Amino acid sequence: MQVHEHELSVAIVGGLHADARKAAVARLLADVPGSVALHHDLATAAAGTVVRTVSDAGGILCAGEAPLVNDCACCALREDLVPELRRLADAGLTRLAIVELWDSVEPKAMAEVVTAGGLTVTGVITAVDPALLLPYLGNGDDLAEGGLAAAATDQRTVADTFARQLEYATVLALVDSPEADDEDRELLAQLHPTARQVPVTGGHPGDLAGAAGAAAAAPAGAGAAAAETAKATALPPLASAALAGFDVEAAAAAQHPASALLPAEADAHGVSTLVWHRHRPFHPERLYEALEDLTCAAARSRGRFWLADHPDTLLHWDAAGGALCVESAGPWLASLPDAAWDMVPPVRRAAAALDWHPEHGDCCQHLVFTSPGLDRDGLEHLLESCLLTDAEYAGGRAAWKRLPPAFDTLLEV
């Protein structure tokens, strides 16, 4: 029986831990009969092409080249990926298309490209070797230094790229790593507490007949979604996770600074997460002077913050590997006229409601620091010292805006 186009499931598997990623893809190919894996190798981009391979559990089925687009390997991937997926869908022989991303390609962009192309992403998985978690998260080297840049203009670092790969995925595929200890596993859990962790090893090859039987047993009238879920749950854990479903809009909202789903307070196995929340703006000069110490205080820190001389602007804090990215994420909701609120996504309004203050609305500090050996007391003291004093605060917004603009260069104002 042929599978119609809308029945093609697409699972995205990414991550800088290449061996873990390949193991996860191999596991999926073994566990889901009728599955194939697409991989675009960007390592050949310097020669002017991107090499595409399509494989199944037995090996490579076909290979081809996609020309560079605007001298950008990632652009070539985008242009080539959806047509290849449509070809598989039209052939009607593929149950699951596994898109194995090249090392530094981030899953968010690819999930959105596939969805915009009219195809269905049913899972986004980042493969992780727990023993490599801290070394990669602490690596501030540019991707280009390790031959991992996706374009000539790529200025990302290993740490920030890995952090985004990790935090966007709803499923983390973990390889068995004898070198990993409780601290490594705890760090992973605190960095992304809502992710489903699934071991790559174990399980048995999937049984399509069993999956079909489970789908047939779904309640009458339950619809295609229930049947798909029943099929997924009949498969081994990683295959089930790849077919469980994925909401691209919700995933984007969970990463956006205004509505980010940030980790909660935690302290176990030598790893701590500090959630720091205040309703008073930072003094720009004092915060700027403390940036190096704050950035290096934790393996990973992120969130939104409020700067006195830019009181209407929600600012994004994103730090890993000893490097910090600060950028504007638009206005605070409290700074918008009432008429504009209807144009704001409901998830943004809900996030603002959680932070709402009678005087300042959603303007606040909401920063999260996660690390082994975190000096919580020292970090809190440093953060508090960067806030406006009582006298500065009493001056009001007009006075705040006249404070020295220490962040204007970072914000490209």
C-alpha positions, 0 to 999 in steps of 0.5 A: 500500500502506498503512503500519500504525501501527507503521511510522510513523517519527518524527524530532524536529528542534529547535534555537534556530537557527530558520533552520537548523532550518527548512532541515533540515526542508525538506531532510527533506521533499524527501528522504523522499517521504510525509513530513510535518512537524508544528510547534506555534508557541508564540509565540501562547501569550500569546493563549491558544492554540498554533497547529499546522501540518502540512506536506509538501514542497509547503506547509501541508496543514492548520492548527489550534489547541490550547488552553493546558493549565494556562497552559503552552504546552509542556503543550499541545504534549504533549497535542496532539502524540501524538494528531496523530501517531496520526492520521497513523499511522492514515491509513496514508499517512505514511512519516516524521513530522517533529516540528519543535520550536518554538525553545526546546522541548528534544528530550529531553522530546518524545522521551520523550512520543512514545515513551511514547505508543507511537510510534517515534522514529527520530531526534533532530536538532538543527540548528546554524549553526556561526557562531552556536555561540559567541554562543548558548553565551555568551548568559546572557539569560533566554529570556523576554527574547527572547520565547522562554519556553515558559511564564510560569514558564520561567526557563531561559537561552538558553545552557543551553537551547541546550547541552541541545538540542545535547548530547541529539541524536545527529545535528547538522544543519549549515547551510553558514555562510560566517562559520563558521571552524575554531574554530567547527567545532572547538568543535562537535566538542569539545562533542559528539564522539559526534554524527553531523554531517550537512550540510543542503545537498546530496543528492538527493530520496530514491527510495522505489523504491530504498529498497524495493529495498535493503530487499528485498535485506536478508538473509532472516530479518533482520527489520524492523529490518534492512529499516528500516536498509536503507531508511534507508541508501538515502536521502540522509545527513540522511534516513538519519540521521532514520530510523537509530533512536534509543534514548530510555533511552540518550540519557537516561543519556548526559545524567544526571550520574551516567552522563553521556557527557562529552567527552574531553581535546582541544586543536585550532584554539584550542579546548581541553577540560580533563577534571579528575578527582580523588578528594578532596572540595571545601572548600565555602567555597573552592569557593563563593568560586571559583564566578564565576571557574570558571563564566566560565572556559569557554564550557561546563562540566559534570560531577559533583562531591563536596562535603565537607560533603555527602559522600554526595550526587552533585552536578551541575555545569552551566554555560553563558553565565556562569551555573551550575546546581548541584543534587543528583543523589541519592546516590553509589553508594558511599553506598547499601547493597549491597541497593539496587545491584540497583535501580540501572540497569546503565549507572549501575553501569558509570559508577561502576566507571570512577570507582571508588576503593578507599576512596571508591568512585565519589565523585569530581570529574569536571568537563569545561571546553570553550572557545576560549582556555581557560587550562588551567593557571590553571583547574587551579590554581584547581580544586586550590586548592578541594580539602581540604588534607591536614590537612582531608582527614585529619579524616575525614567527621565533620569534613567535615560540620562545615565551613561549609555554603556551598552550602545555599542553592544546594541548597535544603537 
